[in-house]
């Protein structure tokens, strides 16, 4: 099988017909016919590799998908921007974990974060700020043993 010009190593030469040489040089090839001619490299005719597009993480969209109202998300992003908090995927995962620990809707948690001007969210902060009589999670302020005696 004959070598293609694209397969040539630098300074390698192949013969093309009678007394016609093609030499690979940096940036292209030199065709040696009657007069040497430089031909710049162009990969226009080579097979292109498919590009893999990864979707960029969207902090706002992720919070909305978690169940937070768009207005509350917008307000919280303003609080976070003022406090120079980064809206990264890592930050979102940490916040989501803390929301899940509260067993309350994400909307309630982030709403409190907006009201208190918190740039982040911790489940301990949420419970510390609760008003008496408000559900504090799984056991509704009752003794754990009361849940099983009936």
Secondary structure as UniProt FT lines:
FT   HELIX           5..7
FT   TURN            10..11
FT   STRAND          13..15
FT   TURN            18..19
FT   STRAND          21..25
FT   TURN            26..27
FT   STRAND          28..32
FT   STRAND          36..40
FT   HELIX           43..45
FT   HELIX           59..65
FT   TURN            66..67
FT   HELIX           70..82
FT   TURN            83..84
FT   HELIX           89..102
FT   HELIX           106..115
FT   TURN            116..117
FT   HELIX           123..128
FT   TURN            132..133
FT   TURN            138..141
FT   HELIX           144..147
//
